[in-house]
Amino acid sequence: MDKKIEVFALASNSPIFSIPEIASISGTSILSQISDIALFSHYSKLIGFASVDPATFQSSEYHATTTAMSKRGSRYLHKSLCQCILAVCTDNPTFKTYYIRKRNQGKSHHCAHIIIIQI
């Protein structure tokens, strides 16, 4: 089965596989959840579908200072992205530098990863 997934990943010719830290199984998992990227008219809709957008909490004059992630999208896509970003932030020097910069700005570990996913 793993060999068939690798063959499919090579045949798909997706730019997601150009990132060395994303393996064929992880990349195929992400592609299978997204299906056709043309279905999303704007990048913010894809971010919402991946459940990596912050939910807003407000009522009349109250606006929450901290927010949690929304739960409206695909939990499978969210999990696949979060697993991939761990390897990407550890091994890829570009993403690692950006991650360290966000951590130095006071962002939490999880928040820095979500910011990188949204890029």
N, C-alpha and C positions, 0 to 999 in steps of 0.2 A: 504494500500500500504506500509506503514511504517513497518508493521508487516512482510510482505513478504520480504522486504529488510533485516530486522533483521535475518530472517530465512536463507536467502541466505548468509548473512555475516557469520553466524555460520557454515553453511555447507561448505563454501569455505575454511575454515581452513587456511587462509592467515596470515602470520606473521605481516602484517600491523595492524591487530586487536589486537595484543599483546601490542600495545602502548595504555595505558588507555585513553588518551585524544582524540584519533581518534574514533569517533562514527561510527556506522554501515552505516549511509547514506554517510558520507564523505569518509570512506574507500571504500565503494562500488563504489562511483563515481570515485575514483582514479583507482581502479581495472578495471572498465569498460573502461576507457580510455587506460590503458596499454594493456589490453586484455591478451596476453601471453608474459610474460617477456622473454621467450626463443627467441622471435623474434628480440631481441636486442643483437647483438654479443658482445657489450662492454658497460660498464656503461656510458661512455661518450655519446653514442648514445641515451640512455634513458634520460640523462640530456638535450641533445639537443631537444629531442621530447617534454620534459616538458617545454621548453622555459626558462630554468633557467641558460643558459650558456651565458657568455658575448660575444657580437659581437665584432669583431675586425675592427678597422678603421685604414687603412694604405694606403699610396700611395707613391711609390718610397722610399724616405728617411723619410717620415713623418709617425710617429706612435702616435696615440692619447693617451693621458695620462689618460683620462676617457672614459669609454665605457658604452653603454646601454645594456639591455638584448636583446637577439635575438628574433625575432618574427616568427621563422620558424616552431615551433612545435604546439602542441595542446593547444589552449588558455583555453580550459575547464580543462585540466589537470593542467595547470599552476595556474588557479584560485582555484581549489580544494586544491592543495598543499599549496598555500599561506594562505588560510583560515584555514587549519589544523595546520600550523606552528604557528599561533598566539596562539592557545590554548596550543600547545605542549611547546612553550617557556615560557608560563605563569605558567603552572601547573606542568610540569615535572622537577624535580630538576637537573637532568643531563643536559638536553638541556638548562635550564635556566642559569646554571653556564657557559656553553659554550657561550651562547648568551651574557651574561654580560662580559665575557672575550673579545669577539670580539668588543663589544661597547667600552670597556676600551682601546682597541687598536686603536680606532679612526674610526671604521667602522660605517656607518649610520645604522639606524633601519632596513631599507629595505635590505641593503647589508648583515647585520648579519643574517637576516632570510633566504636569498638566500643561504648563505654559509651553514647554517644548513640543508636546503633542499638537497644540493649537497652531504652531508655526506652519 
